[in-house]
Amino acid sequence: MTYSEENYLKVIYHLSTTSGKGISTNAIANVMESKPSSVTDMVQKLADKELVNYKKYQGVELTDKGRFTALMIVRKHRLWEVFLVEKLNFSWDEVHDVAEQLEHIKSEKLTDKLDEFLDFPTEDPHGDPIPDRNGKIAKVDKKLLSEMVVGKKVICVGVKDSSPPFLQYLDKQQIALGSSIEIVSKEDFDMSLTLRLDERDVTVSNKIAANLFVKPV
């Protein structure tokens, strides 16, 4: 498989986790920043390799083979992110682009050795679950901070947006995975939240809260 084919498979997988069946070529094009016609050509190539099912106007679905292949790419990406943060002291906002390059390494032995070297981590630095070598991926019980009610105490377990600007904002506010958060108040006007973190109060916008995954204490 080419790097481009692998990237398309990964994008289709990520879209399928939130959109259900039948991913539109327009949705894929938006993520890939490509023309719909180019996406259609690539999807047809993936269909020829039995990695996706595609019918015009009905969208794209991963086959079992395609889903497993996508999960192995995701597995490598997230393991490399753990390695970069834990062993090379990268910050969590730096690792995504580097892992995008490393995820295309083909060696299964290297991936398994990396997993063992890292003591079989279950989550990447952003709180996303890491598929095992058989393609099994744990379902994490988490909700968005924006969905929580006033008075609720929660723990930060992940981010929906892993872009560097968002992660850097969280660093400035000293919000990280494992942070204990209490929702002090919510503004009716713009749904912004006042949070209590370690004896200090922080106000965040609804957009910020809608990109933070938490679970109740």
PyMOL CGO cylinders between C-alpha atoms (Angstrom):
from pymol import cmd
from pymol.cgo import CYLINDER

trace = [
    CYLINDER, 0.00, 0.00, 0.00, 1.10, 3.55, -0.68, 0.3, 1, 1, 1, 1, 1, 1,
    CYLINDER, 1.10, 3.55, -0.68, 1.31, 6.17, 2.08, 0.3, 1, 1, 1, 1, 1, 1,
    CYLINDER, 1.31, 6.17, 2.08, -1.63, 7.94, 0.47, 0.3, 1, 1, 1, 1, 1, 1,
    CYLINDER, -1.63, 7.94, 0.47, -3.77, 4.81, 0.55, 0.3, 1, 1, 1, 1, 1, 1,
    CYLINDER, -3.77, 4.81, 0.55, -2.94, 4.29, 4.21, 0.3, 1, 1, 1, 1, 1, 1,
    CYLINDER, -2.94, 4.29, 4.21, -3.83, 7.89, 5.01, 0.3, 1, 1, 1, 1, 1, 1,
    CYLINDER, -3.83, 7.89, 5.01, -7.20, 7.53, 3.30, 0.3, 1, 1, 1, 1, 1, 1,
    CYLINDER, -7.20, 7.53, 3.30, -7.95, 4.32, 5.18, 0.3, 1, 1, 1, 1, 1, 1,
    CYLINDER, -7.95, 4.32, 5.18, -7.14, 5.99, 8.50, 0.3, 1, 1, 1, 1, 1, 1,
    CYLINDER, -7.14, 5.99, 8.50, -9.36, 8.99, 7.70, 0.3, 1, 1, 1, 1, 1, 1,
    CYLINDER, -9.36, 8.99, 7.70, -12.27, 6.73, 6.70, 0.3, 1, 1, 1, 1, 1, 1,
    CYLINDER, -12.27, 6.73, 6.70, -11.82, 4.80, 9.95, 0.3, 1, 1, 1, 1, 1, 1,
    CYLINDER, -11.82, 4.80, 9.95, -11.85, 7.95, 12.09, 0.3, 1, 1, 1, 1, 1, 1,
    CYLINDER, -11.85, 7.95, 12.09, -14.92, 9.30, 10.27, 0.3, 1, 1, 1, 1, 1, 1,
    CYLINDER, -14.92, 9.30, 10.27, -16.70, 5.97, 10.74, 0.3, 1, 1, 1, 1, 1, 1,
    CYLINDER, -16.70, 5.97, 10.74, -16.30, 6.15, 14.53, 0.3, 1, 1, 1, 1, 1, 1,
    CYLINDER, -16.30, 6.15, 14.53, -18.53, 9.24, 14.64, 0.3, 1, 1, 1, 1, 1, 1,
    CYLINDER, -18.53, 9.24, 14.64, -20.61, 9.09, 11.45, 0.3, 1, 1, 1, 1, 1, 1,
    CYLINDER, -20.61, 9.09, 11.45, -21.69, 5.47, 11.39, 0.3, 1, 1, 1, 1, 1, 1,
    CYLINDER, -21.69, 5.47, 11.39, -22.33, 3.83, 8.02, 0.3, 1, 1, 1, 1, 1, 1,
    CYLINDER, -22.33, 3.83, 8.02, -21.78, 5.32, 4.61, 0.3, 1, 1, 1, 1, 1, 1,
    CYLINDER, -21.78, 5.32, 4.61, -19.03, 7.96, 4.76, 0.3, 1, 1, 1, 1, 1, 1,
    CYLINDER, -19.03, 7.96, 4.76, -19.52, 10.49, 1.97, 0.3, 1, 1, 1, 1, 1, 1,
    CYLINDER, -19.52, 10.49, 1.97, -16.70, 11.28, -0.43, 0.3, 1, 1, 1, 1, 1, 1,
    CYLINDER, -16.70, 11.28, -0.43, -17.25, 14.97, 0.38, 0.3, 1, 1, 1, 1, 1, 1,
    CYLINDER, -17.25, 14.97, 0.38, -16.57, 14.29, 4.08, 0.3, 1, 1, 1, 1, 1, 1,
    CYLINDER, -16.57, 14.29, 4.08, -13.36, 12.48, 3.17, 0.3, 1, 1, 1, 1, 1, 1,
    CYLINDER, -13.36, 12.48, 3.17, -12.38, 15.29, 0.80, 0.3, 1, 1, 1, 1, 1, 1,
    CYLINDER, -12.38, 15.29, 0.80, -12.84, 17.89, 3.55, 0.3, 1, 1, 1, 1, 1, 1,
    CYLINDER, -12.84, 17.89, 3.55, -10.48, 16.05, 5.90, 0.3, 1, 1, 1, 1, 1, 1,
    CYLINDER, -10.48, 16.05, 5.90, -7.94, 15.22, 3.21, 0.3, 1, 1, 1, 1, 1, 1,
    CYLINDER, -7.94, 15.22, 3.21, -8.18, 18.72, 1.72, 0.3, 1, 1, 1, 1, 1, 1,
    CYLINDER, -8.18, 18.72, 1.72, -8.61, 17.14, -1.68, 0.3, 1, 1, 1, 1, 1, 1,
    CYLINDER, -8.61, 17.14, -1.68, -11.04, 17.32, -4.61, 0.3, 1, 1, 1, 1, 1, 1,
    CYLINDER, -11.04, 17.32, -4.61, -14.07, 14.98, -4.43, 0.3, 1, 1, 1, 1, 1, 1,
    CYLINDER, -14.07, 14.98, -4.43, -13.09, 13.56, -7.83, 0.3, 1, 1, 1, 1, 1, 1,
    CYLINDER, -13.09, 13.56, -7.83, -9.64, 12.62, -6.48, 0.3, 1, 1, 1, 1, 1, 1,
    CYLINDER, -9.64, 12.62, -6.48, -11.27, 10.99, -3.46, 0.3, 1, 1, 1, 1, 1, 1,
    CYLINDER, -11.27, 10.99, -3.46, -13.55, 8.96, -5.72, 0.3, 1, 1, 1, 1, 1, 1,
    CYLINDER, -13.55, 8.96, -5.72, -10.53, 7.72, -7.68, 0.3, 1, 1, 1, 1, 1, 1,
    CYLINDER, -10.53, 7.72, -7.68, -8.73, 6.70, -4.49, 0.3, 1, 1, 1, 1, 1, 1,
    CYLINDER, -8.73, 6.70, -4.49, -11.82, 5.04, -3.00, 0.3, 1, 1, 1, 1, 1, 1,
    CYLINDER, -11.82, 5.04, -3.00, -12.15, 2.97, -6.18, 0.3, 1, 1, 1, 1, 1, 1,
    CYLINDER, -12.15, 2.97, -6.18, -8.52, 1.83, -5.80, 0.3, 1, 1, 1, 1, 1, 1,
    CYLINDER, -8.52, 1.83, -5.80, -9.21, 0.82, -2.20, 0.3, 1, 1, 1, 1, 1, 1,
    CYLINDER, -9.21, 0.82, -2.20, -12.35, -1.01, -3.32, 0.3, 1, 1, 1, 1, 1, 1,
    CYLINDER, -12.35, -1.01, -3.32, -10.32, -2.92, -5.92, 0.3, 1, 1, 1, 1, 1, 1,
    CYLINDER, -10.32, -2.92, -5.92, -8.07, -4.07, -3.06, 0.3, 1, 1, 1, 1, 1, 1,
    CYLINDER, -8.07, -4.07, -3.06, -11.16, -5.14, -1.05, 0.3, 1, 1, 1, 1, 1, 1,
    CYLINDER, -11.16, -5.14, -1.05, -10.40, -2.61, 1.67, 0.3, 1, 1, 1, 1, 1, 1,
    CYLINDER, -10.40, -2.61, 1.67, -13.64, -0.64, 1.30, 0.3, 1, 1, 1, 1, 1, 1,
    CYLINDER, -13.64, -0.64, 1.30, -17.12, -1.07, -0.10, 0.3, 1, 1, 1, 1, 1, 1,
    CYLINDER, -17.12, -1.07, -0.10, -18.26, 1.83, -2.23, 0.3, 1, 1, 1, 1, 1, 1,
    CYLINDER, -18.26, 1.83, -2.23, -21.49, 2.56, -4.04, 0.3, 1, 1, 1, 1, 1, 1,
    CYLINDER, -21.49, 2.56, -4.04, -22.24, 5.93, -5.55, 0.3, 1, 1, 1, 1, 1, 1,
    CYLINDER, -22.24, 5.93, -5.55, -24.64, 7.99, -3.39, 0.3, 1, 1, 1, 1, 1, 1,
    CYLINDER, -24.64, 7.99, -3.39, -24.41, 5.40, -0.58, 0.3, 1, 1, 1, 1, 1, 1,
    CYLINDER, -24.41, 5.40, -0.58, -20.97, 6.31, 0.71, 0.3, 1, 1, 1, 1, 1, 1,
    CYLINDER, -20.97, 6.31, 0.71, -17.89, 4.38, 1.73, 0.3, 1, 1, 1, 1, 1, 1,
    CYLINDER, -17.89, 4.38, 1.73, -17.58, 1.62, 4.32, 0.3, 1, 1, 1, 1, 1, 1,
    CYLINDER, -17.58, 1.62, 4.32, -14.51, -0.26, 5.47, 0.3, 1, 1, 1, 1, 1, 1,
    CYLINDER, -14.51, -0.26, 5.47, -14.45, -3.99, 4.89, 0.3, 1, 1, 1, 1, 1, 1,
    CYLINDER, -14.45, -3.99, 4.89, -13.21, -6.22, 7.72, 0.3, 1, 1, 1, 1, 1, 1,
    CYLINDER, -13.21, -6.22, 7.72, -9.82, -6.28, 5.97, 0.3, 1, 1, 1, 1, 1, 1,
    CYLINDER, -9.82, -6.28, 5.97, -9.87, -2.50, 5.59, 0.3, 1, 1, 1, 1, 1, 1,
    CYLINDER, -9.87, -2.50, 5.59, -10.84, -1.89, 9.21, 0.3, 1, 1, 1, 1, 1, 1,
    CYLINDER, -10.84, -1.89, 9.21, -8.06, -4.16, 10.49, 0.3, 1, 1, 1, 1, 1, 1,
    CYLINDER, -8.06, -4.16, 10.49, -5.53, -2.45, 8.23, 0.3, 1, 1, 1, 1, 1, 1,
    CYLINDER, -5.53, -2.45, 8.23, -6.67, 0.99, 9.44, 0.3, 1, 1, 1, 1, 1, 1,
    CYLINDER, -6.67, 0.99, 9.44, -6.46, -0.11, 13.07, 0.3, 1, 1, 1, 1, 1, 1,
    CYLINDER, -6.46, -0.11, 13.07, -2.88, -1.29, 12.58, 0.3, 1, 1, 1, 1, 1, 1,
    CYLINDER, -2.88, -1.29, 12.58, -1.97, 2.16, 11.21, 0.3, 1, 1, 1, 1, 1, 1,
    CYLINDER, -1.97, 2.16, 11.21, -3.69, 3.81, 14.18, 0.3, 1, 1, 1, 1, 1, 1,
    CYLINDER, -3.69, 3.81, 14.18, -1.86, 1.39, 16.50, 0.3, 1, 1, 1, 1, 1, 1,
    CYLINDER, -1.86, 1.39, 16.50, 1.54, 2.39, 15.13, 0.3, 1, 1, 1, 1, 1, 1,
    CYLINDER, 1.54, 2.39, 15.13, 0.68, 6.09, 15.23, 0.3, 1, 1, 1, 1, 1, 1,
    CYLINDER, 0.68, 6.09, 15.23, -0.39, 6.03, 18.87, 0.3, 1, 1, 1, 1, 1, 1,
    CYLINDER, -0.39, 6.03, 18.87, 2.49, 3.82, 20.03, 0.3, 1, 1, 1, 1, 1, 1,
    CYLINDER, 2.49, 3.82, 20.03, 4.97, 6.19, 18.42, 0.3, 1, 1, 1, 1, 1, 1,
    CYLINDER, 4.97, 6.19, 18.42, 3.28, 9.13, 20.16, 0.3, 1, 1, 1, 1, 1, 1,
    CYLINDER, 3.28, 9.13, 20.16, 3.77, 7.38, 23.51, 0.3, 1, 1, 1, 1, 1, 1,
    CYLINDER, 3.77, 7.38, 23.51, 7.44, 6.71, 22.66, 0.3, 1, 1, 1, 1, 1, 1,
    CYLINDER, 7.44, 6.71, 22.66, 8.07, 10.31, 21.65, 0.3, 1, 1, 1, 1, 1, 1,
    CYLINDER, 8.07, 10.31, 21.65, 6.52, 11.71, 24.84, 0.3, 1, 1, 1, 1, 1, 1,
    CYLINDER, 6.52, 11.71, 24.84, 7.78, 9.15, 27.37, 0.3, 1, 1, 1, 1, 1, 1,
    CYLINDER, 7.78, 9.15, 27.37, 11.23, 8.35, 25.98, 0.3, 1, 1, 1, 1, 1, 1,
    CYLINDER, 11.23, 8.35, 25.98, 12.27, 11.41, 23.96, 0.3, 1, 1, 1, 1, 1, 1,
    CYLINDER, 12.27, 11.41, 23.96, 10.54, 14.09, 26.06, 0.3, 1, 1, 1, 1, 1, 1,
    CYLINDER, 10.54, 14.09, 26.06, 8.46, 15.56, 23.24, 0.3, 1, 1, 1, 1, 1, 1,
    CYLINDER, 8.46, 15.56, 23.24, 5.47, 17.59, 24.45, 0.3, 1, 1, 1, 1, 1, 1,
    CYLINDER, 5.47, 17.59, 24.45, 2.01, 16.28, 23.60, 0.3, 1, 1, 1, 1, 1, 1,
    CYLINDER, 2.01, 16.28, 23.60, 1.44, 19.08, 21.08, 0.3, 1, 1, 1, 1, 1, 1,
    CYLINDER, 1.44, 19.08, 21.08, 4.57, 18.13, 19.08, 0.3, 1, 1, 1, 1, 1, 1,
    CYLINDER, 4.57, 18.13, 19.08, 4.08, 14.42, 18.47, 0.3, 1, 1, 1, 1, 1, 1,
    CYLINDER, 4.08, 14.42, 18.47, 1.23, 14.16, 15.96, 0.3, 1, 1, 1, 1, 1, 1,
    CYLINDER, 1.23, 14.16, 15.96, 3.11, 15.26, 12.84, 0.3, 1, 1, 1, 1, 1, 1,
    CYLINDER, 3.11, 15.26, 12.84, 6.15, 13.12, 13.67, 0.3, 1, 1, 1, 1, 1, 1,
    CYLINDER, 6.15, 13.12, 13.67, 3.95, 10.08, 14.34, 0.3, 1, 1, 1, 1, 1, 1,
    CYLINDER, 3.95, 10.08, 14.34, 2.23, 10.71, 10.99, 0.3, 1, 1, 1, 1, 1, 1,
    CYLINDER, 2.23, 10.71, 10.99, 5.55, 9.89, 9.36, 0.3, 1, 1, 1, 1, 1, 1,
    CYLINDER, 5.55, 9.89, 9.36, 6.49, 6.97, 11.60, 0.3, 1, 1, 1, 1, 1, 1,
    CYLINDER, 6.49, 6.97, 11.60, 3.11, 5.23, 11.25, 0.3, 1, 1, 1, 1, 1, 1,
    CYLINDER, 3.11, 5.23, 11.25, 4.00, 4.15, 7.70, 0.3, 1, 1, 1, 1, 1, 1,
    CYLINDER, 4.00, 4.15, 7.70, 6.87, 1.89, 8.79, 0.3, 1, 1, 1, 1, 1, 1,
    CYLINDER, 6.87, 1.89, 8.79, 5.85, -1.59, 7.63, 0.3, 1, 1, 1, 1, 1, 1,
    CYLINDER, 5.85, -1.59, 7.63, 7.66, -3.84, 10.14, 0.3, 1, 1, 1, 1, 1, 1,
    CYLINDER, 7.66, -3.84, 10.14, 5.21, -5.71, 12.38, 0.3, 1, 1, 1, 1, 1, 1,
    CYLINDER, 5.21, -5.71, 12.38, 8.14, -6.95, 14.47, 0.3, 1, 1, 1, 1, 1, 1,
    CYLINDER, 8.14, -6.95, 14.47, 9.23, -3.36, 15.16, 0.3, 1, 1, 1, 1, 1, 1,
    CYLINDER, 9.23, -3.36, 15.16, 5.69, -2.41, 16.19, 0.3, 1, 1, 1, 1, 1, 1,
    CYLINDER, 5.69, -2.41, 16.19, 5.41, -5.39, 18.55, 0.3, 1, 1, 1, 1, 1, 1,
    CYLINDER, 5.41, -5.39, 18.55, 8.86, -4.68, 20.03, 0.3, 1, 1, 1, 1, 1, 1,
    CYLINDER, 8.86, -4.68, 20.03, 7.93, -1.03, 20.50, 0.3, 1, 1, 1, 1, 1, 1,
    CYLINDER, 7.93, -1.03, 20.50, 4.73, -2.07, 22.29, 0.3, 1, 1, 1, 1, 1, 1,
    CYLINDER, 4.73, -2.07, 22.29, 6.72, -4.38, 24.58, 0.3, 1, 1, 1, 1, 1, 1,
    CYLINDER, 6.72, -4.38, 24.58, 9.41, -1.74, 25.20, 0.3, 1, 1, 1, 1, 1, 1,
    CYLINDER, 9.41, -1.74, 25.20, 6.73, 0.73, 26.30, 0.3, 1, 1, 1, 1, 1, 1,
    CYLINDER, 6.73, 0.73, 26.30, 5.20, -1.92, 28.62, 0.3, 1, 1, 1, 1, 1, 1,
    CYLINDER, 5.20, -1.92, 28.62, 2.05, -2.33, 26.51, 0.3, 1, 1, 1, 1, 1, 1,
    CYLINDER, 2.05, -2.33, 26.51, 0.39, 1.08, 26.94, 0.3, 1, 1, 1, 1, 1, 1,
    CYLINDER, 0.39, 1.08, 26.94, -3.38, 1.22, 26.51, 0.3, 1, 1, 1, 1, 1, 1,
    CYLINDER, -3.38, 1.22, 26.51, -3.69, 4.95, 25.72, 0.3, 1, 1, 1, 1, 1, 1,
    CYLINDER, -3.69, 4.95, 25.72, -1.69, 7.54, 23.77, 0.3, 1, 1, 1, 1, 1, 1,
    CYLINDER, -1.69, 7.54, 23.77, -0.67, 10.92, 25.25, 0.3, 1, 1, 1, 1, 1, 1,
    CYLINDER, -0.67, 10.92, 25.25, -4.02, 12.42, 24.20, 0.3, 1, 1, 1, 1, 1, 1,
    CYLINDER, -4.02, 12.42, 24.20, -6.10, 9.75, 25.95, 0.3, 1, 1, 1, 1, 1, 1,
    CYLINDER, -6.10, 9.75, 25.95, -7.02, 7.78, 22.82, 0.3, 1, 1, 1, 1, 1, 1,
    CYLINDER, -7.02, 7.78, 22.82, -7.06, 3.97, 23.16, 0.3, 1, 1, 1, 1, 1, 1,
    CYLINDER, -7.06, 3.97, 23.16, -4.32, 1.98, 21.41, 0.3, 1, 1, 1, 1, 1, 1,
    CYLINDER, -4.32, 1.98, 21.41, -5.49, -1.06, 19.40, 0.3, 1, 1, 1, 1, 1, 1,
    CYLINDER, -5.49, -1.06, 19.40, -3.71, -4.31, 20.27, 0.3, 1, 1, 1, 1, 1, 1,
    CYLINDER, -3.71, -4.31, 20.27, -1.92, -6.46, 17.68, 0.3, 1, 1, 1, 1, 1, 1,
    CYLINDER, -1.92, -6.46, 17.68, -5.19, -8.31, 16.96, 0.3, 1, 1, 1, 1, 1, 1,
    CYLINDER, -5.19, -8.31, 16.96, -7.07, -5.11, 16.19, 0.3, 1, 1, 1, 1, 1, 1,
    CYLINDER, -7.07, -5.11, 16.19, -9.02, -5.04, 19.42, 0.3, 1, 1, 1, 1, 1, 1,
    CYLINDER, -9.02, -5.04, 19.42, -9.58, -1.55, 20.78, 0.3, 1, 1, 1, 1, 1, 1,
    CYLINDER, -9.58, -1.55, 20.78, -10.99, -0.73, 24.20, 0.3, 1, 1, 1, 1, 1, 1,
    CYLINDER, -10.99, -0.73, 24.20, -14.15, 1.32, 24.41, 0.3, 1, 1, 1, 1, 1, 1,
    CYLINDER, -14.15, 1.32, 24.41, -13.54, 4.25, 26.74, 0.3, 1, 1, 1, 1, 1, 1,
    CYLINDER, -13.54, 4.25, 26.74, -16.43, 5.52, 28.85, 0.3, 1, 1, 1, 1, 1, 1,
    CYLINDER, -16.43, 5.52, 28.85, -16.09, 9.26, 28.46, 0.3, 1, 1, 1, 1, 1, 1,
    CYLINDER, -16.09, 9.26, 28.46, -18.18, 12.36, 27.82, 0.3, 1, 1, 1, 1, 1, 1,
    CYLINDER, -18.18, 12.36, 27.82, -17.50, 15.91, 26.75, 0.3, 1, 1, 1, 1, 1, 1,
    CYLINDER, -17.50, 15.91, 26.75, -16.95, 18.48, 29.48, 0.3, 1, 1, 1, 1, 1, 1,
    CYLINDER, -16.95, 18.48, 29.48, -19.58, 20.68, 27.79, 0.3, 1, 1, 1, 1, 1, 1,
    CYLINDER, -19.58, 20.68, 27.79, -22.21, 18.02, 28.62, 0.3, 1, 1, 1, 1, 1, 1,
    CYLINDER, -22.21, 18.02, 28.62, -21.54, 18.10, 32.36, 0.3, 1, 1, 1, 1, 1, 1,
    CYLINDER, -21.54, 18.10, 32.36, -23.84, 19.87, 34.83, 0.3, 1, 1, 1, 1, 1, 1,
    CYLINDER, -23.84, 19.87, 34.83, -22.85, 22.41, 37.48, 0.3, 1, 1, 1, 1, 1, 1,
    CYLINDER, -22.85, 22.41, 37.48, -21.48, 20.79, 40.63, 0.3, 1, 1, 1, 1, 1, 1,
    CYLINDER, -21.48, 20.79, 40.63, -20.19, 17.71, 38.84, 0.3, 1, 1, 1, 1, 1, 1,
    CYLINDER, -20.19, 17.71, 38.84, -16.67, 16.52, 39.66, 0.3, 1, 1, 1, 1, 1, 1,
    CYLINDER, -16.67, 16.52, 39.66, -14.81, 14.88, 36.80, 0.3, 1, 1, 1, 1, 1, 1,
    CYLINDER, -14.81, 14.88, 36.80, -11.35, 13.81, 35.63, 0.3, 1, 1, 1, 1, 1, 1,
    CYLINDER, -11.35, 13.81, 35.63, -9.89, 14.83, 32.27, 0.3, 1, 1, 1, 1, 1, 1,
    CYLINDER, -9.89, 14.83, 32.27, -9.29, 11.65, 30.23, 0.3, 1, 1, 1, 1, 1, 1,
    CYLINDER, -9.29, 11.65, 30.23, -8.77, 12.88, 26.67, 0.3, 1, 1, 1, 1, 1, 1,
    CYLINDER, -8.77, 12.88, 26.67, -9.03, 15.53, 24.00, 0.3, 1, 1, 1, 1, 1, 1,
    CYLINDER, -9.03, 15.53, 24.00, -11.23, 15.64, 20.92, 0.3, 1, 1, 1, 1, 1, 1,
    CYLINDER, -11.23, 15.64, 20.92, -9.03, 18.25, 19.26, 0.3, 1, 1, 1, 1, 1, 1,
    CYLINDER, -9.03, 18.25, 19.26, -5.35, 17.30, 19.26, 0.3, 1, 1, 1, 1, 1, 1,
    CYLINDER, -5.35, 17.30, 19.26, -4.13, 20.31, 17.29, 0.3, 1, 1, 1, 1, 1, 1,
    CYLINDER, -4.13, 20.31, 17.29, -1.03, 22.08, 18.71, 0.3, 1, 1, 1, 1, 1, 1,
    CYLINDER, -1.03, 22.08, 18.71, -2.86, 25.39, 19.42, 0.3, 1, 1, 1, 1, 1, 1,
    CYLINDER, -2.86, 25.39, 19.42, -5.50, 23.63, 21.52, 0.3, 1, 1, 1, 1, 1, 1,
    CYLINDER, -5.50, 23.63, 21.52, -2.98, 21.52, 23.43, 0.3, 1, 1, 1, 1, 1, 1,
    CYLINDER, -2.98, 21.52, 23.43, -0.81, 24.58, 24.04, 0.3, 1, 1, 1, 1, 1, 1,
    CYLINDER, -0.81, 24.58, 24.04, -3.87, 26.41, 25.40, 0.3, 1, 1, 1, 1, 1, 1,
    CYLINDER, -3.87, 26.41, 25.40, -4.48, 23.53, 27.83, 0.3, 1, 1, 1, 1, 1, 1,
    CYLINDER, -4.48, 23.53, 27.83, -0.85, 23.68, 28.94, 0.3, 1, 1, 1, 1, 1, 1,
    CYLINDER, -0.85, 23.68, 28.94, -1.25, 27.40, 29.70, 0.3, 1, 1, 1, 1, 1, 1,
    CYLINDER, -1.25, 27.40, 29.70, -4.32, 26.64, 31.79, 0.3, 1, 1, 1, 1, 1, 1,
    CYLINDER, -4.32, 26.64, 31.79, -2.52, 23.69, 33.43, 0.3, 1, 1, 1, 1, 1, 1,
    CYLINDER, -2.52, 23.69, 33.43, -5.19, 21.27, 32.26, 0.3, 1, 1, 1, 1, 1, 1,
    CYLINDER, -5.19, 21.27, 32.26, -3.82, 17.80, 31.50, 0.3, 1, 1, 1, 1, 1, 1,
    CYLINDER, -3.82, 17.80, 31.50, -4.90, 14.17, 31.41, 0.3, 1, 1, 1, 1, 1, 1,
    CYLINDER, -4.90, 14.17, 31.41, -5.71, 13.17, 34.96, 0.3, 1, 1, 1, 1, 1, 1,
    CYLINDER, -5.71, 13.17, 34.96, -6.62, 16.72, 36.08, 0.3, 1, 1, 1, 1, 1, 1,
    CYLINDER, -6.62, 16.72, 36.08, -9.46, 16.82, 38.62, 0.3, 1, 1, 1, 1, 1, 1,
    CYLINDER, -9.46, 16.82, 38.62, -12.12, 19.33, 37.59, 0.3, 1, 1, 1, 1, 1, 1,
    CYLINDER, -12.12, 19.33, 37.59, -15.22, 20.64, 39.35, 0.3, 1, 1, 1, 1, 1, 1,
    CYLINDER, -15.22, 20.64, 39.35, -17.81, 22.54, 37.31, 0.3, 1, 1, 1, 1, 1, 1,
    CYLINDER, -17.81, 22.54, 37.31, -18.50, 25.65, 39.40, 0.3, 1, 1, 1, 1, 1, 1,
    CYLINDER, -18.50, 25.65, 39.40, -20.87, 27.51, 37.08, 0.3, 1, 1, 1, 1, 1, 1,
    CYLINDER, -20.87, 27.51, 37.08, -22.16, 27.69, 33.51, 0.3, 1, 1, 1, 1, 1, 1,
    CYLINDER, -22.16, 27.69, 33.51, -23.19, 30.90, 31.74, 0.3, 1, 1, 1, 1, 1, 1,
    CYLINDER, -23.19, 30.90, 31.74, -26.60, 30.75, 30.03, 0.3, 1, 1, 1, 1, 1, 1,
    CYLINDER, -26.60, 30.75, 30.03, -25.53, 33.32, 27.42, 0.3, 1, 1, 1, 1, 1, 1,
    CYLINDER, -25.53, 33.32, 27.42, -22.59, 31.51, 25.82, 0.3, 1, 1, 1, 1, 1, 1,
    CYLINDER, -22.59, 31.51, 25.82, -22.40, 28.25, 27.84, 0.3, 1, 1, 1, 1, 1, 1,
    CYLINDER, -22.40, 28.25, 27.84, -18.89, 29.10, 29.04, 0.3, 1, 1, 1, 1, 1, 1,
    CYLINDER, -18.89, 29.10, 29.04, -17.80, 27.27, 32.18, 0.3, 1, 1, 1, 1, 1, 1,
    CYLINDER, -17.80, 27.27, 32.18, -16.02, 28.23, 35.36, 0.3, 1, 1, 1, 1, 1, 1,
    CYLINDER, -16.02, 28.23, 35.36, -13.90, 25.30, 36.52, 0.3, 1, 1, 1, 1, 1, 1,
    CYLINDER, -13.90, 25.30, 36.52, -12.12, 24.64, 39.79, 0.3, 1, 1, 1, 1, 1, 1,
    CYLINDER, -12.12, 24.64, 39.79, -8.71, 23.05, 39.33, 0.3, 1, 1, 1, 1, 1, 1,
    CYLINDER, -8.71, 23.05, 39.33, -6.49, 22.51, 42.35, 0.3, 1, 1, 1, 1, 1, 1,
    CYLINDER, -6.49, 22.51, 42.35, -7.86, 25.38, 44.43, 0.3, 1, 1, 1, 1, 1, 1,
    CYLINDER, -7.86, 25.38, 44.43, -7.94, 27.83, 41.49, 0.3, 1, 1, 1, 1, 1, 1,
    CYLINDER, -7.94, 27.83, 41.49, -10.80, 28.86, 39.23, 0.3, 1, 1, 1, 1, 1, 1,
    CYLINDER, -10.80, 28.86, 39.23, -10.48, 28.93, 35.43, 0.3, 1, 1, 1, 1, 1, 1,
    CYLINDER, -10.48, 28.93, 35.43, -13.08, 30.12, 32.91, 0.3, 1, 1, 1, 1, 1, 1,
    CYLINDER, -13.08, 30.12, 32.91, -13.20, 28.29, 29.57, 0.3, 1, 1, 1, 1, 1, 1,
    CYLINDER, -13.20, 28.29, 29.57, -15.37, 28.77, 26.50, 0.3, 1, 1, 1, 1, 1, 1,
    CYLINDER, -15.37, 28.77, 26.50, -17.95, 26.27, 25.34, 0.3, 1, 1, 1, 1, 1, 1,
    CYLINDER, -17.95, 26.27, 25.34, -15.66, 25.49, 22.39, 0.3, 1, 1, 1, 1, 1, 1,
    CYLINDER, -15.66, 25.49, 22.39, -12.90, 24.45, 24.79, 0.3, 1, 1, 1, 1, 1, 1,
    CYLINDER, -12.90, 24.45, 24.79, -15.31, 22.38, 26.90, 0.3, 1, 1, 1, 1, 1, 1,
    CYLINDER, -15.31, 22.38, 26.90, -16.64, 20.69, 23.76, 0.3, 1, 1, 1, 1, 1, 1,
    CYLINDER, -16.64, 20.69, 23.76, -13.14, 19.40, 22.98, 0.3, 1, 1, 1, 1, 1, 1,
    CYLINDER, -13.14, 19.40, 22.98, -12.28, 17.94, 26.38, 0.3, 1, 1, 1, 1, 1, 1,
    CYLINDER, -12.28, 17.94, 26.38, -13.24, 14.38, 27.30, 0.3, 1, 1, 1, 1, 1, 1,
    CYLINDER, -13.24, 14.38, 27.30, -13.92, 13.66, 30.97, 0.3, 1, 1, 1, 1, 1, 1,
    CYLINDER, -13.92, 13.66, 30.97, -15.34, 10.93, 33.16, 0.3, 1, 1, 1, 1, 1, 1,
    CYLINDER, -15.34, 10.93, 33.16, -17.11, 11.33, 36.52, 0.3, 1, 1, 1, 1, 1, 1,
    CYLINDER, -17.11, 11.33, 36.52, -15.06, 10.88, 39.66, 0.3, 1, 1, 1, 1, 1, 1,
]
cmd.load_cgo(trace, "trace")
